[in-house]
Amino acid sequence: MRENMGVISLLLLIVGILESFAAEWNTKDYMKREHCLVKPYQAMVNNGSLHYDHDRDGTHTQLAGCEAKFRNVEHGTHIAIRYEKDTLTVSTDIADKLGWKQCFQVNEVKLPTGYYIGISATTGDLSDNHDILSIRLFELDLPDDPKDQEDRSQIVPSAAFYDAPRERVEDAKQSGMSGIKLFLLMLVGALALIACVVIAIMLYQKHQENSRKRFY
């Protein structure tokens, strides 16, 4: 990918360093994880020096984020990304009510022209399916600003504000067993219980036979 190529991605697949803007829709349930500060909707602006941390789901490099429960609904969900005069606004319509609710708004976001739009997805433990049915693009008709004569094709993506940095917190190691291990353990336990019952019945029958022999 050329240095001047960027990506707007609906599910981030940035492995290395890339000059780009990305919006991420995270479909995983994080309530049981240590870093539950993960927001399902996130935005990231990369000037080529940031690394997306997959283990922390981008929470340490995100521009902004918000909560939105869009998993397992019976209707379509909608997202709007508006970029106007260096202001990035992300809005959602999760309830399918034909009305937008602002997710977040960030000022002083510098994005260049001449970049590309892309859609990608990745998953670890697949839990459900999400389909992108349509994407619509609109050009804003704004009056020229005489103060803004900058050649936008030559600038580097940047933002004046990011979420406050925080220390990286490792997830607690899971002590629970997998489904297969639990099933095998339960199977062994059931077989051991059956064997104990059979042995107990055999011993009881032998004891009854010995008792009857003493009476004859």
N, C-alpha and C positions, 0 to 999 in steps of 0.2 A: 504494500500500500504506500503510495507516495506521501511525502511529508506533508503536503498541503491538502491531503484528503482527510476529512473528518467523518464521523458517523453519529447520527441520531439513532439510538437503539432502544427498542422497547423492553428488551431484557439484556442486560449488559454482558458482552462477551469480550471485554478488553483484557487481553492476557498480558500484553507488554505495555509499553509507553506509546501513547497516541494523542496527537493534538485533536481534541474533539469536545463535543457536548453530547451527553447521554442522559436519557430519562429511563429509569428502571421501574418496572412493575414486578414486585417480588411476591410470588404466590405462596410462599411457604409460611407455615404457622410457627412463629418464634416465641410464643408465650412460655414454652418450657425451657428456653435457652437462657444462658447467663446474660448474654448481650441482647436483652429484649428491647433495647432502644432502636432496633431496626424498624424503619418505617416502610410500609409496603410501597409507597411512592417516593422515589428519590431522584435527585438531579445531580449531575457531576460535570464540572468544566475542567478539562485537563489541558494544560499548556505544554504538555510533553514531558513534564518532570514528575508527575504523580503516578503511583502504581495503584491499581484497583485491588483491594484485598478481598479475595473471594471468601476466605475464612471468616472475615468479619462483615461480609456482604456490603462492602463499600461505606460503612458507617463512619469511617475515619477520614474520608475524602469527600463526603457529600456536601453539595452546595446548600441544599435544604431538603426537607421531606415532610410528609404528613401521613396521618392515619386514614385508612379507607378500607372498609370491609367489602371487598368485591368478590370474595371466593364463595362458590357454591350458591349462586343466585339463579333464579329461573328466568331472568330477562337479560337483555344486553346492558353492558356498562360502557360508559363513554368518558373520554379524556380529551381535554383541549390544552394545547401548548401555544401560548401567544408570546411573540417576541416583538416588542415595540419600543423604540427609542431607548435601547439598552436596558429594558425592563423585561424580565422573564416571569410570566405568570402561568401557572398550571392550575387548571380547574377540573372538577370531576362531576359526572352525573351518574352516580352509582345506583340510584333508585329508579332510573329510567323515567324521570318526571319532566323531561324536556326543559330542565333548568340547571344552570351551572352553579356549583359551589366552589369557591376558591380554595385550592389546596395550599399553595404558597406563592409568594411573590418576592422576587429578589431584584434589587436595583443594581445598576452599574455592572452589568454583565456584557462583556465585549465578545461578540461572535463574528467571525469573518464571513464573507461571501465566497461562493465557488466551492462549497463543501457538498458532500453527498448525503443522502438519506438512506439508511439501512435498517433492517429489522432482523433480529437474531434472538435465539433462545438457548438456554442451557438448563440442566436439571441434575440434581443428585438423586434423592429418593423421590421418584415420581408419585404423586398422590392424586392428581386430577388433571384434566385437560383444559386448555384455554385456547380459543380460536380468535384470531384477528380477522374480522369480517370485512372491514373497509378502512381506508385512510383517505382523508380529504385534505387538500392543501389550498390555502387562500392567500392571496397577496394583498397586503394592507396598502391602501391608497392614502399616503400621508404627504403633507406639504413639505417641501425641501427646507431643511434647516441650514441657513447660511453659516452657522457656527460649526457645522459638522461637514468638513471637507476632506475627511480622512479617507484614504484608499482602503476600504474594508477587505479587499482581497489580499492585503499584505500583513494584516494584523494577526496576532496570536491569541487564541481563546483565553479569556481571563475573567476573573470575577473579583470584586472588591471585598466581598463578604463570604465567609464560609461558616458552617456550623462550628461552634467552639470545639477545639481539639480535646480529646480525653484519652486517658491511658487505656492501653489494650488489656482486656480482661479475657483470660482463657476460659473456655467452657469447662465445667466440672466433668471429670471422667465418668462416663456412664458405667454403673456397676450392674445394671440389669442384663439379662440374657436375651439372646435373640429368640425368635419364635420357634426355630428348629431345635435349638438347645433345650428350650422349655418343654417342647413336645417330647423329646427323647427322655428328658428327666422324668416327666410325668409317666411315660410308658414304662420305664425301668421301675419306678415306684409302684405302678399298678401290678406289674409282673411279680415284684417282690411280695406285694401284699397277697396276691393269689397263691403264690408258693407257700407263704406262711399259713394261709387258711387250709390249703391241702394237707400240709404236714400236720397241722393241729387236728384235722379230721382223722387222719390215719393213726395218730397217736391215741386219740380218743377211742377209735374202734378197737385198737390193739388192747387198750386198757379194759374195755368192755368184755372182750374175749377172755382175757386173763381172769377177770372177775367171775365170769360164768364157769370157767374150768374149776375154780376153787369150790364151787357149790356141788360139783358132781363127784 
